[in-house]
Amino acid sequence: MTFRNLELSGKTALITGGSTGIGLETARLLKGRGAEVLITGRSSDRLADAAAAVPGLKTRVSDAGSSEDIEALAAWIGAETAGLDILVLNAGVTPFAPLGAWDAAKIDDVFGINVRGPWLTVQALTTVLNEDASIINIGSIAGDRGSPATGVYGATKAALSLMTKALVPTLSDRRIRVNTVSPGPVETPAWSKTGLPDEVIAQVKTDRAAANPLKRYGRPEEVAETIAFLASPAASYVNGVELFVDGGLMAS
């Protein structure tokens, strides 16, 4: 493998939920390797901050759980680009709560953003995906390892992994590759959105770092490197896999 295999010059990428954390680090990396990068998010302020942090990014306010926003996004992509070569489905929510703390509306909201949103996004963008494009779903080890607090969130990520497998034969006639990257615990702003008290988050972080074979949390840029690999020609024969970026947690 040479560095040339990892270059993305002439490629166009869309990253949903690209204004912070793993999404932003991926945008920074893909941009640095020559791609034109477009990102979405729900907050215009965070998108403006992302554009300031990574000059040259194109941004659009878009709610990953809104079918209307998704259709408008597809029209925007069609007008702004010559088609997508890379689609990173990163937008999602990470609410943690035990059995008994959920109601139907909250469950519907999480599944709407984490499952329905990615499916409708691929469906809407099919016409603007170029041949040989790469789709990367951002899953989680929570989709493969159950715990009392992550049951609903984990179920959405398990569904996303199955979505990858379903899309492989669906898009194979256009040589579009579809893979899942499933991070383990990573230090991102998403922790502040879990709904857990600060002291609980601190204890969870300590416990999970201690349980990891590498005895630490992952960094967003480490996950971004894996995404960039799958987006590149170096991964031209990698299709339909779920790749864990977890320091060996799934193997322990």
N, C-alpha and C positions, 0 to 999 in steps of 0.2 A: 504494500500500500504506500502511495506517495502522497505528499501534501496536496498535489494537484487533484487527487480523487476526492478531497474534502472541500475544495473550492466550490463556490456557488454563484460565480459570476454569470449574469444573464438570467438567473432564476428569480421568480417572484414568489414571495411567501406571505401567507396570512396566518396570524397567530390570534386566536380568540382569547380574551382575558389576558392581554399582553402588557398591561400597564404596570404590574408589580411582580415580584417574586420570580418564579421559574419562567413565566411568560416574558417578562422584561429581559431577563438574562439571555433567554433564547433569542429574542429580537436583537439584542446587542451582538451576540455571537454570529447570527446569520448575516446581519448587516456587515460585520467585520470581514466576513468571508465572501462578500461581493453581491449578496442578494438584495433585491428591492424588497423591503419589508413593510407590511401593513399590519396594524394591530387594532383590536377592538377592546372596549371596556364599557362599563356602565357609568363611570365618573369622568366628566369632561376635565375636571381638575387633575385627576391622576393621569389621564392621557396627555395633558399638557406637560406635566412633570416628566413623563416618559419621553416625549418628543424633545424636551430640553436635555435630557440625560443621554439620548442617542440621536444625534442630529441626522436628519434625513428620513426618519420614520414618518409614514403616513398613518394617521389615526382616524378612527370613526367611533362615535358613541353608538353602542349596539348592545342590547340586552340579550344574552344567550338563551334566555327562556321565553323570548317573545317571537312568535312566528312572523309577525309583521316586520319586526326589526331584521329578522333573518332574510326575509324576501327582499327588503330594501338593501341589505348588505350585498346580496347576490347581484342586484342591479348596479350597485356602486362598483363592485369588483369588475363587472363586465364593462363599465364605462371607463374605469381607471387603468385597466391593465390589458395585456394581450393574453390573459389567462393565468391560472395559478399552477405553479410547479410544486409548491409545498403548502400543505394545510396542517397546522398544528391546533388541535382541538383541546385547548387548555382551560377555557372558562369553566368554572364550577364553584360550588359552595361546599363548605366542610363543617356542617353542624354536628356536634357530638352530643348525644343525650341517651339515657338508658330507656329500656322498655318501660312504657307507662308515661313517658314524658312527651309523647307524640300525639298529634291529632291529624285528621285526614288532610287538612289544608297544608300543614307543614310538610307532610310526606309528599303531597302532590307538588309543592314548590320545589323541593329538593330533586325529585325525579324529573320535573319539568326542565330544570336548568342542567342537571348532570347527565340525563339520558335523552329525553325528547329533543333538547336543544342540539346536541351533537348530531343526532340522526337527521333532524330537519336541516341542519346546516350542510351536511354532506349532500342531502337530497337536493337542496336549492342550488348548491354550487357545482353540481355534476356537469352542467353545461359549460362552466368556465374552468374546469380542471383540464389541464393539458394532458396529452398522452405521456406516459412515463412519470406522472406526478407521484408524490409521496404524501400519504396521509398519516399523521401520527396522533393517536389518541393518548391523552394523559390520564392514566389510571391511577392506581394506588395499591400498595400491598394490602390495604384494608379490604380490597375486593377478594383476597385470597386467604386472609387470616381474620377470623371473627373475634370480636370483643364486645362486651355489653354496651359500650358507649358509641361504637361505630357501626352498629348494625344497619341502619338505614343508609348512611353514607357508603358503607362497604357494599351494600346491595347495588347501589347505582354504579359503582366502579366495576363490579362483577359483570353487570349488564354491558358496560362499555367494552370490556374485554371480549365478550361474546359478539358485540357489534363488529369488532375488528374481524373476527373469523367469518362473519356473515358477508362482510363487504369484499373480502378477498375474491371469492368466485364471482361476485356481482360485478366487479370492476376489472376483472382479469382481461377482458377482451381489449381494454385500452392500456394494458400494462401498468395500471395504477397500483402501487404497492400500499398496503395498509398494515400498520404495526401499532402496538401499544407500548408505551413507556410507563412503568409503574414504580414511582419512587417510594422509598421508605421514609422515615422521619427526616424532614428537611427544614432548615431554619428559614422560614418565610413569614411574611405578614399574615398569612392565612391563619396562624395560630390565634390571632386576636379576634378572629371571626368564628371561632368554634362555639362560642357561647359558654365556655367553661370559665370559672373564676380564676383570677391570676395565680392564686396559690396552688390551685389544682393543675393548671398548665405547667407551672414550675416543677411540680412533683412528677408529672407525666414525662416531661422532658428529661429529668434526671434519671427516671426509671428506664426510659427507652434507650437513652444513651448507654446506660450500664448493660443493657441486654444485647446491644449490638456487638457483633464480633469485632468491629473496628473501634468500639467504645466512643463513638461520637455521632453527631448528626451530620447529614449530608449538607452540601452547599448548593444553592440554586444553579451555580455555574457548572457543577458536576453533572446535574441532570440535563442542562442545556447542551453540554458536549455530546451526550448520548443522543439527544434529539437531532442535533446537527449531523451526527454520523448517519442516522437513519434517513435524513433528508438528502444526503449526498450520494454521488455515484459510487462511493465506496461500499454502499449497502444495496447495490443494484439487484442482488439475489436474495435479499432478506425480506420476507413477506409473510404476514400472518402470525408474527411472534408477539409474545408479551415479554418484554425485557425488564427485569427488576434492577433498579438502581438503589440499592438498600444496604450496602456495606456487608452483605452476606446474611442479613436477617432472615430471609426466607429459607436459607439453608441451615439455620441453626435450630 
